[in-house]
Amino acid sequence: MGQGAMGQGAMGPAGTLSLAGVLSLVGVLAGDSGVQPAGTPLTLDLGGTVPPGWDALSHSRGLDCREVRKRNGSEWCRFVRSNPDCRLEGGFLDYLQGVFCVFPPRLLPLAVTLYALWLLYLFIILGVTAEKFFCPNLSAISTNLKLSHNVAGVTFLAFGNGAPDVFSAVVAFSNPRTAGLAVGAVFGAGVFVTTVVAGGIALVKPFTAASRPFLRDVVFYMVAVFLTFVVLYFGRITLGEALEMPTDAEEQESSGTNSGDYGEEYRPLIPSRETSLRILTAALSPLDYLKWRRKPWYWRLFKVLKVPVELVLLLTVPVVDPDKDDLNWKRPLNCLHILTSPLLCVLTLKSGAYGLYQIQGIFPVWGLVTLVGSVLAVITFITTSNEEPPKYHCVFAFLGFLASAMWINAAATELVNILRTLGVIFQLSNTVLGLTLLAWGNSIGDTFSDLTMARQGYPRMAFSACFGGIIFNILVGVGLGCLLQMTSSQLAVKLEPDSLLVWILAGALGLSLVFSFVSVPAQCFQLGKAYGVCLILYYLAFLCVALLTEFRVIRLSAI
């Protein structure tokens, strides 16, 4: 989560990006002027401005898209449509043209409200897909491959737990204009989790930290931040450095992993011998009515919001559960997945460009996939039974892994695009959007799960998770994101952290780690409310400095 390198205009309209864009070179190097010369590093501008080489794509000097708000409302649509910097990479919706061309200027607040609600729902889609579909299939794959808990924890399950963060970072790095989102997100989430979440744990349940695991995690985290800082300082990352980062992530032991359980509401409530229709109906029901009656109103409200997402995911993503006797084998639904999962992949790959492609100008790819999938589904249905999974049932775990990865990548692409649109509307840099909205959104799950774990009497485990998981995200998110931008003739990616905010982010994260590394042993690893308050106050101070820097109250010349 490879595909062959493919230019942006190879198939389908310009400005499309899906998993192919994550696993291959983005068309940022291709255009009317041809491919960038060999040996020239690809430039990723971390300040959110137009990169120096962008002019070649339009033969003219494009203005920063955020300049649109400085113009008269009647000129917004024309400016967005004619400016190359206002082109969104990938996704199914053009949010910039939607807000500046579809909505009149007087309804801009309404457009922002709708975009904000859709942004929140995208975070729900990411969370549900990762928790109930991506992670369980990764757990099944690791079980099938007979991996040890440590190896599975630092590879498959660490990737599963950090899937939204890693995918968001990789997608953001695929476009020079949104690379600042990736840096802001991985650093911003790091500061948030190691201060607010860790401090909240100490406030909720004072405890004694495990000395060696804590020191190990903090040291590895500081090494990860130092490597990223060095890359930013020298302004480029080579192939060797990009490969070295996820290698370092694997050396760090997993601190806490998902159990891989899909959830009580999806456990079958029917006897083993039932008709295929009843099995299909029960398997597609995202609600446990007994549980529904026991839960409070706010849980029901949130569940109502999740039901459409869960229903679509149940229809398109198979889940193999090694903890169940039947391995979660649902014969009619799994046979349906043989059709829907590949169809999902071709319709989301490169935002549907591959699925709509006409073979020899006659037959669409989606039609061929439908035909082949239907034949295979019928053969599987005829040769299997409802009671016992087939010997090749483990293949469905890989199919579910791929399908859920496509959903996560599609949601992450939309999320990055809508964040960039909000940045244009409010004239904010990608970096500050990454360290606030994207970092907060990707950390919501960690926050609630860690605080809940602490309240239930497991503060050590929750505290370790604050440092363990985020190390994987920062190393793989940055390393893999840059690695996928390289070709055989271009083994370096040039980074341009021309914004003071990037350095404040890196410095704040490093300083928070040093603070914990010194203060926790000084307290004999006894973490109480004073430590928690200090961490939360540190984050508030960092956030104030970051926002003051964004709004140019703090300038480089003043330091």
C-alpha positions as CSV (number, residue, x, y, z in Angstrom):
1,M,0.0,0.0,0.0
2,G,3.2,-1.3,-6.1
3,Q,2.0,0.3,-9.0
4,G,4.1,1.3,-12.0
5,A,5.0,4.9,-12.3
6,M,2.4,6.6,-14.3
7,G,2.0,10.2,-15.3
8,Q,-1.1,12.1,-14.3
9,G,-2.5,12.4,-17.8
10,A,-2.0,8.7,-18.8
11,M,-5.6,7.8,-18.2
12,G,-8.5,9.9,-17.2
13,P,-8.8,13.7,-16.5
14,A,-6.1,15.8,-15.0
15,G,-6.2,16.3,-11.3
16,T,-7.2,12.8,-10.3
17,L,-5.4,10.9,-7.5
18,S,-6.2,7.7,-5.6
19,L,-4.1,4.7,-4.5
20,A,-2.3,4.9,-7.8
21,G,-1.3,8.4,-6.9
22,V,-0.1,7.2,-3.5
23,L,1.9,4.3,-4.9
24,S,3.3,6.0,-8.0
25,L,4.7,9.3,-9.1
26,V,2.3,12.1,-9.2
27,G,1.9,13.9,-12.5
28,V,3.5,17.0,-10.9
29,L,6.6,16.2,-13.0
30,A,4.7,15.9,-16.3
31,G,3.0,18.6,-18.3
32,D,3.3,20.6,-21.5
33,S,6.9,21.2,-20.9
34,G,7.8,17.5,-20.6
35,V,9.3,15.4,-17.8
36,Q,11.7,17.1,-15.4
37,P,15.4,16.4,-16.2
38,A,17.0,13.4,-14.6
39,G,18.9,14.1,-11.4
40,T,16.8,17.2,-10.6
41,P,15.2,16.7,-7.1
42,L,11.5,17.0,-6.9
43,T,10.5,20.1,-4.8
44,L,8.0,19.8,-2.0
45,D,7.2,23.3,-0.7
46,L,6.4,23.0,3.0
47,G,5.3,26.6,3.3
48,G,2.1,26.1,1.3
49,T,3.2,28.4,-1.6
50,V,3.6,27.6,-5.3
51,P,6.9,25.7,-5.9
52,P,9.4,27.3,-8.2
53,G,9.1,24.8,-11.0
54,W,5.3,25.0,-11.1
55,D,5.3,27.6,-13.8
56,A,6.3,25.0,-16.4
57,L,2.9,23.4,-16.1
58,S,1.0,26.4,-17.2
59,H,3.6,28.4,-19.2
60,S,2.8,31.4,-16.9
61,R,3.4,32.6,-13.5
62,G,0.5,31.5,-11.4
63,L,-0.6,33.4,-8.3
64,D,-1.1,31.8,-4.9
65,C,-4.6,30.5,-4.8
66,R,-5.2,32.2,-1.4
67,E,-5.1,35.5,-3.3
68,V,-8.6,34.9,-4.5
69,R,-10.1,36.3,-1.2
70,K,-8.4,39.6,-1.9
71,R,-10.3,40.0,-5.1
72,N,-13.9,41.1,-5.8
73,G,-16.5,38.4,-5.3
74,S,-17.5,38.6,-9.0
75,E,-13.9,37.6,-10.0
76,W,-13.6,34.5,-7.7
77,C,-14.8,31.9,-10.1
78,R,-12.7,33.1,-13.0
79,F,-9.6,33.4,-10.8
80,V,-10.0,29.8,-9.5
81,R,-10.6,28.3,-12.9
82,S,-7.7,30.1,-14.6
83,N,-5.1,29.8,-11.9
84,P,-3.0,26.5,-11.9
85,D,-2.4,26.8,-8.2
86,C,-6.1,26.3,-7.6
87,R,-6.2,22.9,-9.2
88,L,-6.9,20.1,-6.6
89,E,-4.9,16.9,-7.1
90,G,-7.2,13.9,-7.0
91,G,-10.5,13.4,-5.4
92,F,-14.1,13.1,-6.8
93,L,-15.2,16.7,-6.0
94,D,-13.6,20.0,-6.8
95,Y,-14.1,21.8,-3.6
96,L,-12.5,25.1,-4.7
97,Q,-14.7,25.5,-7.7
98,G,-17.7,24.4,-5.6
99,V,-17.2,27.2,-3.0
100,F,-16.2,29.9,-5.4
101,C,-18.3,29.1,-8.5
102,V,-21.4,27.3,-7.3
103,F,-22.1,29.3,-4.1
104,P,-22.5,33.0,-4.5
105,P,-20.3,35.2,-2.3
106,R,-23.0,36.0,0.2
107,L,-23.5,32.3,0.9
108,L,-19.9,31.6,1.7
109,P,-20.6,31.0,5.4
110,L,-23.1,28.3,4.3
111,A,-20.5,26.7,2.1
112,V,-17.9,26.7,4.9
113,T,-20.5,25.1,7.3
114,L,-21.3,22.3,4.8
115,Y,-17.6,21.7,4.2
116,A,-16.9,21.6,7.9
117,L,-19.6,19.0,8.4
118,W,-18.3,16.9,5.5
119,L,-14.8,17.2,7.0
120,L,-16.1,15.7,10.3
121,Y,-17.8,12.9,8.4
122,L,-14.6,12.1,6.5
123,F,-12.9,11.6,9.9
124,I,-15.7,9.2,10.9
125,I,-15.2,7.3,7.6
126,L,-11.5,7.0,8.3
127,G,-12.0,5.9,11.8
128,V,-14.7,3.3,11.1
129,T,-12.8,1.9,8.1
130,A,-9.5,1.6,10.0
131,E,-10.9,0.2,13.2
132,K,-13.5,-2.3,12.0
133,F,-12.2,-3.4,8.6
134,F,-8.5,-2.5,8.0
135,C,-7.1,-3.6,11.4
136,P,-9.0,-6.9,11.7
137,N,-7.9,-8.0,8.2
138,L,-4.3,-7.0,9.1
139,S,-4.6,-9.1,12.2
140,A,-6.0,-12.0,10.2
141,I,-3.1,-11.7,7.7
142,S,-0.5,-11.7,10.5
143,T,-2.1,-14.7,12.1
144,N,-2.2,-16.6,8.7
145,L,1.5,-15.8,8.1
146,K,2.2,-17.0,11.7
147,L,4.0,-13.8,12.7
148,S,5.0,-13.3,16.3
149,H,3.2,-10.7,18.4
150,N,6.2,-8.3,18.3
151,V,6.7,-8.6,14.6
152,A,3.0,-8.2,13.9
153,G,2.8,-5.3,16.3
154,V,5.6,-3.2,14.7
155,T,4.5,-4.0,11.1
156,F,0.9,-4.9,10.2
157,L,-0.9,-3.7,13.4
158,A,1.2,-0.6,13.8
159,F,0.3,0.3,10.2
160,G,-3.3,-0.5,10.8
161,N,-3.6,1.7,13.9
162,G,-1.9,4.5,12.2
163,A,-3.6,4.1,8.8
164,P,-5.5,7.4,8.8
165,D,-2.3,9.4,9.8
166,V,0.0,7.6,7.4
167,F,-2.4,7.7,4.4
168,S,-3.1,11.4,5.0
169,A,0.6,12.1,5.1
170,V,1.4,10.1,2.0
171,V,-1.5,11.7,0.1
172,A,-0.4,15.2,1.2
173,F,3.2,14.5,0.2
174,S,2.1,13.5,-3.3
175,N,1.4,17.1,-4.2
176,P,4.0,19.8,-3.7
177,R,1.3,22.3,-2.7
178,T,0.0,20.2,0.2
179,A,3.3,18.8,1.6
180,G,3.0,21.3,4.4
181,L,-0.2,19.5,5.5
182,A,1.8,16.3,6.0
183,V,4.5,18.0,8.0
184,G,2.0,19.9,10.1
185,A,-0.1,16.7,10.7
186,V,2.7,14.4,11.8
187,F,4.4,17.0,14.0
188,G,1.2,18.5,15.2
189,A,-0.3,15.1,16.1
190,G,3.0,14.3,17.9
191,V,2.9,17.4,20.0
192,F,-0.8,16.9,20.8
193,V,-0.6,13.2,21.8
194,T,2.5,13.6,23.9
195,T,1.2,16.6,25.7
196,V,-2.6,16.8,25.8
197,V,-3.3,13.1,25.7
198,A,-0.4,12.1,27.9
199,G,-1.2,14.9,30.3
200,G,-4.9,13.9,30.4
201,I,-3.9,10.4,31.4
202,A,-1.9,11.7,34.3
203,L,-4.8,13.9,35.4
204,V,-7.4,11.1,35.0
205,K,-5.4,8.4,36.8
206,P,-2.1,9.2,38.4
207,F,0.3,6.3,38.1
208,T,3.8,5.0,38.1
209,A,5.3,4.7,34.6
210,A,7.2,1.6,33.5
211,S,10.8,3.0,33.4
212,R,12.5,1.0,30.6
213,P,9.6,1.0,28.1
214,F,9.1,4.7,28.6
215,L,12.8,5.6,28.2
216,R,13.0,3.3,25.1
217,D,10.0,4.9,23.5
218,V,11.1,8.5,24.2
219,V,14.6,7.8,22.9
220,F,13.3,6.3,19.7
221,Y,10.9,9.2,19.3
222,M,13.7,11.7,19.8
223,V,15.8,9.9,17.2
224,A,12.8,10.0,14.8
225,V,12.3,13.7,15.3
226,F,16.1,14.4,14.9
227,L,16.1,12.5,11.6
228,T,13.2,14.5,10.3
229,F,14.8,17.7,11.6
230,V,18.0,16.9,9.7
231,V,16.1,16.3,6.5
232,L,14.3,19.6,6.9
233,Y,17.6,21.4,7.7
234,F,19.4,20.2,4.6
235,G,16.3,20.7,2.5
236,R,16.4,17.3,0.7
237,I,15.8,13.6,1.4
238,T,17.6,10.9,-0.6
239,L,16.6,7.4,-1.4
240,G,18.7,6.0,1.4
241,E,17.3,8.3,4.0
242,A,13.7,7.7,2.9
243,L,14.3,3.9,3.2
244,E,16.0,4.3,6.5
245,M,13.1,5.9,8.2
246,P,10.5,3.0,8.1
247,T,13.3,0.7,8.9
248,D,13.8,2.6,12.1
249,A,10.1,2.4,12.9
250,E,10.3,-1.4,12.9
251,E,13.0,-1.4,15.5
252,Q,10.6,0.2,18.0
253,E,8.4,-2.4,19.8
254,S,4.7,-2.0,19.6
255,S,3.3,-0.6,22.8
256,G,-0.4,-1.5,22.3
257,T,-2.3,-3.1,19.4
258,N,-5.8,-3.8,18.4
259,S,-7.3,-7.0,19.4
260,G,-8.6,-7.4,15.9
261,D,-12.2,-8.0,17.1
262,Y,-14.7,-6.6,14.7
263,G,-17.3,-5.6,17.3
264,E,-20.2,-7.2,19.2
265,E,-22.8,-5.7,16.9
266,Y,-21.6,-7.8,14.0
267,R,-21.6,-11.1,15.7
268,P,-24.2,-13.5,14.2
269,L,-27.3,-14.0,16.4
270,I,-28.7,-16.9,14.3
271,P,-28.0,-20.6,14.4
272,S,-25.3,-22.1,12.1
273,R,-27.8,-23.8,9.8
274,E,-29.8,-21.0,8.1
275,T,-30.8,-20.0,4.6
276,S,-28.5,-17.9,2.6
277,L,-30.9,-15.1,2.5
278,R,-31.2,-14.9,6.3
279,I,-27.4,-15.1,6.7
280,L,-27.0,-12.3,4.2
281,T,-29.6,-10.1,6.0
282,A,-28.0,-10.7,9.4
283,A,-24.5,-10.1,8.1
284,L,-25.5,-6.8,6.5
285,S,-27.2,-5.4,9.7
286,P,-24.9,-2.8,11.3
287,L,-27.1,-2.7,14.4
288,D,-27.4,-4.9,17.5
289,Y,-30.9,-4.0,18.7
290,L,-30.2,-5.3,22.3
291,K,-27.2,-3.1,22.5
292,W,-29.1,-0.2,21.0
293,R,-31.6,-0.2,23.8
294,R,-28.9,-0.2,26.5
295,K,-26.9,2.7,25.2
296,P,-27.4,6.4,25.9
297,W,-28.8,8.9,23.4
298,Y,-25.5,10.3,22.3
299,W,-24.1,6.8,21.5
300,R,-27.3,6.3,19.4
301,L,-26.9,9.6,17.6
302,F,-23.3,8.8,16.7
303,K,-24.3,5.3,15.6
304,V,-26.9,6.7,13.3
305,L,-24.2,8.8,11.6
306,K,-22.0,5.7,11.3
307,V,-24.6,3.3,9.9
308,P,-24.5,4.5,6.3
309,V,-20.7,4.2,6.3
310,E,-20.8,0.8,7.9
311,L,-23.4,-0.5,5.6
312,V,-21.5,0.5,2.5
313,L,-18.3,-1.0,4.0
314,L,-20.0,-4.2,4.8
315,L,-21.2,-4.5,1.2
316,T,-17.7,-3.9,-0.2
317,V,-15.1,-5.1,2.3
318,P,-14.8,-8.7,3.6
319,V,-13.6,-9.2,7.1
320,V,-11.8,-12.4,8.3
321,D,-11.8,-12.8,12.1
322,P,-9.4,-15.6,13.3
323,D,-10.9,-15.3,16.8
324,K,-14.2,-16.8,15.6
325,D,-14.9,-20.4,15.0
326,D,-16.2,-19.8,11.5
327,L,-13.6,-17.1,10.9
328,N,-16.5,-14.7,10.1
329,W,-17.3,-16.7,7.0
330,K,-20.6,-15.5,5.6
331,R,-21.1,-17.4,2.3
332,P,-23.6,-15.2,0.5
333,L,-22.0,-12.0,1.6
334,N,-18.4,-13.2,0.9
335,C,-19.5,-14.3,-2.6
336,L,-20.9,-10.8,-3.1
337,H,-17.6,-9.4,-2.0
338,I,-15.9,-11.2,-4.9
339,L,-17.8,-8.8,-7.1
340,T,-18.0,-5.6,-5.1
341,S,-14.5,-5.4,-3.7
342,P,-12.7,-5.5,-7.1
343,L,-15.3,-3.2,-8.5
344,L,-14.7,-0.8,-5.7
345,C,-10.9,-0.8,-6.4
346,V,-11.2,0.0,-10.1
347,L,-13.8,2.8,-9.4
348,T,-11.7,4.5,-6.7
349,L,-8.3,3.9,-8.3
350,K,-7.2,7.2,-9.7
351,S,-10.6,8.6,-8.8
352,G,-12.4,6.3,-11.2
353,A,-10.3,7.0,-14.3
354,Y,-9.2,3.4,-14.6
355,G,-12.7,2.0,-14.1
356,L,-14.3,4.3,-16.8
357,Y,-11.5,3.6,-19.3
358,Q,-12.8,2.0,-22.5
359,I,-10.9,-1.1,-23.6
360,Q,-10.3,-0.7,-27.4
361,G,-12.7,2.2,-27.1
362,I,-15.6,-0.3,-26.7
363,F,-15.8,-2.1,-23.4
364,P,-15.3,-0.3,-20.0
365,V,-12.9,-1.8,-17.4
366,W,-15.7,-1.8,-14.8
367,G,-17.8,-3.9,-17.1
368,L,-15.0,-6.5,-17.5
369,V,-14.5,-6.5,-13.7
370,T,-18.2,-7.0,-13.1
371,L,-18.3,-9.9,-15.6
372,V,-15.2,-11.7,-14.2
373,G,-16.3,-11.1,-10.6
374,S,-19.8,-12.4,-11.2
375,V,-18.5,-15.6,-12.7
376,L,-16.0,-16.2,-9.8
377,A,-18.8,-15.3,-7.2
378,V,-21.1,-17.9,-8.7
379,I,-18.4,-20.6,-8.8
380,T,-17.5,-19.9,-5.2
381,F,-21.1,-20.0,-4.1
382,I,-21.7,-23.4,-5.8
383,T,-18.5,-25.0,-4.5
384,T,-18.8,-23.9,-0.8
385,S,-21.3,-24.3,2.1
386,N,-22.8,-21.9,4.7
387,E,-21.5,-23.9,7.6
388,E,-17.7,-24.2,6.9
389,P,-15.3,-21.7,5.4
390,P,-13.3,-22.9,2.4
391,K,-9.6,-23.6,2.6
392,Y,-8.8,-20.5,0.7
393,H,-10.8,-18.2,3.0
394,C,-7.6,-16.4,4.0
395,V,-7.6,-14.8,0.5
396,F,-10.6,-12.8,1.6
397,A,-8.4,-11.1,4.3
398,F,-6.0,-9.8,1.6
399,L,-9.0,-8.7,-0.5
400,G,-10.5,-7.0,2.5
401,F,-7.1,-5.4,3.3
402,L,-6.9,-4.0,-0.3
403,A,-10.6,-2.8,-0.4
404,S,-10.4,-1.1,3.0
405,A,-7.1,0.5,2.0
406,M,-8.8,2.0,-1.1
407,W,-11.6,3.4,1.1
408,I,-9.1,4.9,3.5
409,N,-7.1,6.4,0.7
410,A,-10.2,7.8,-1.1
411,A,-11.3,9.4,2.2
412,A,-7.8,10.8,2.9
413,T,-7.6,12.3,-0.5
414,E,-10.9,14.1,-0.1
415,L,-9.8,15.2,3.4
416,V,-6.6,16.7,2.2
417,N,-8.4,18.5,-0.6
418,I,-11.1,20.0,1.6
419,L,-8.4,21.1,4.2
420,R,-6.6,22.9,1.4
421,T,-9.9,24.5,0.3
422,L,-10.5,25.8,3.9
423,G,-6.9,27.1,3.9
424,V,-7.7,29.1,0.7
425,I,-11.0,30.4,2.2
426,F,-9.4,31.5,5.5
427,Q,-6.0,32.4,3.9
428,L,-4.2,29.9,6.2
429,S,-1.1,27.9,5.3
430,N,-1.2,24.2,4.9
431,T,1.1,23.7,7.8
432,V,-1.2,25.4,10.3
433,L,-4.1,23.4,9.0
434,G,-2.1,20.2,9.4
435,L,-1.1,20.9,13.0
436,T,-4.6,21.8,14.0
437,L,-7.6,20.3,12.1
438,L,-5.8,17.3,10.5
439,A,-3.7,16.5,13.6
440,W,-6.8,16.9,15.9
441,G,-9.0,14.8,13.6
442,N,-6.5,12.0,13.3
443,S,-5.9,12.0,17.1
444,I,-9.5,11.9,18.2
445,G,-9.5,8.1,18.3
446,D,-6.2,7.9,20.2
447,T,-7.5,10.5,22.7
448,F,-10.7,8.7,23.6
449,S,-9.3,5.2,23.6
450,D,-6.2,6.2,25.7
451,L,-8.3,8.2,28.3
452,T,-10.9,5.4,28.5
453,M,-8.1,2.9,29.0
454,A,-6.7,5.0,31.8
455,R,-10.1,5.4,33.5
456,Q,-10.5,1.6,33.4
457,G,-7.3,1.2,35.3
458,Y,-4.7,0.8,32.6
459,P,-2.8,4.1,32.6
460,R,0.5,2.5,31.9
461,M,-0.7,0.9,28.7
462,A,-2.4,4.2,27.6
463,F,0.7,6.2,28.4
464,S,2.9,3.9,26.4
465,A,0.5,4.1,23.4
466,C,1.0,7.9,23.3
467,F,4.7,7.4,22.3
468,G,4.6,4.0,20.6
469,G,2.1,4.5,17.8
470,I,3.2,8.1,16.9
471,I,6.8,7.0,16.2
472,F,5.6,4.7,13.4
473,N,3.4,7.5,12.0
474,I,6.1,10.1,11.8
475,L,8.8,7.8,10.3
476,V,6.6,5.9,7.8
477,G,4.4,9.0,7.0
478,V,7.4,11.1,6.0
479,G,9.7,8.3,4.8
480,L,7.1,6.6,2.6
481,G,5.6,9.8,1.4
482,C,8.9,11.0,0.1
483,L,10.0,7.5,-1.2
484,L,7.0,7.3,-3.5
485,Q,7.9,10.5,-5.2
486,M,11.3,9.1,-6.4
487,T,12.1,7.5,-9.7
488,S,15.2,5.6,-10.9
489,S,16.5,8.9,-12.4
490,Q,15.5,11.1,-9.5
491,L,16.7,9.7,-6.2
492,A,16.2,12.8,-4.1
493,V,13.2,14.9,-3.1
494,K,13.9,18.5,-2.3
495,L,12.0,20.0,0.7
496,E,11.6,23.7,1.2
497,P,10.7,24.6,4.8
498,D,10.6,28.3,4.1
499,S,8.1,28.9,6.8
500,L,9.1,29.7,10.4
501,L,6.1,27.6,11.5
502,V,7.8,24.4,10.3
503,W,10.8,25.0,12.6
504,I,8.5,25.9,15.5
505,L,6.7,22.6,15.0
506,A,9.9,20.5,15.0
507,G,11.3,22.4,17.9
508,A,8.1,22.2,20.0
509,L,7.9,18.4,19.5
510,G,11.6,17.9,20.4
511,L,11.3,20.1,23.4
512,S,8.2,18.3,24.7
513,L,10.0,15.0,24.4
514,V,13.1,16.4,26.2
515,F,10.8,17.7,29.0
516,S,9.3,14.3,29.5
517,F,12.6,12.5,29.2
518,V,14.1,14.7,32.0
519,S,11.0,15.3,34.3
520,V,9.6,11.8,34.4
521,P,12.8,10.1,35.8
522,A,13.2,13.1,38.1
523,Q,9.8,12.3,39.6
524,C,10.9,8.6,40.0
525,F,8.4,7.8,37.3
526,Q,5.5,8.9,39.6
527,L,3.2,10.8,37.2
528,G,0.5,12.9,38.9
529,K,-1.7,15.9,38.2
530,A,1.1,18.4,38.3
531,Y,2.9,16.7,35.4
532,G,-0.4,16.5,33.4
533,V,-1.1,20.2,34.0
534,C,2.4,21.2,32.8
535,L,2.0,19.2,29.6
536,I,-1.4,20.7,28.8
537,L,-0.2,24.2,29.5
538,Y,2.8,23.5,27.3
539,Y,0.5,22.6,24.4
540,L,-1.6,25.7,24.8
541,A,1.6,27.8,24.8
542,F,2.8,26.1,21.7
543,L,-0.5,26.6,19.9
544,C,-0.5,30.3,20.8
545,V,3.0,30.7,19.4
546,A,2.1,28.7,16.2
547,L,-1.0,30.8,15.5
548,L,0.8,34.1,16.2
549,T,3.5,33.0,13.8
550,E,0.8,32.1,11.2
551,F,-0.8,35.5,11.5
552,R,2.7,37.1,11.3
553,V,2.6,38.6,14.8
554,I,5.8,36.7,15.3
555,R,8.3,37.1,12.5
556,L,11.7,35.6,11.7
557,S,13.3,39.1,11.7
558,A,12.0,39.6,15.3
559,I,13.8,36.5,16.6
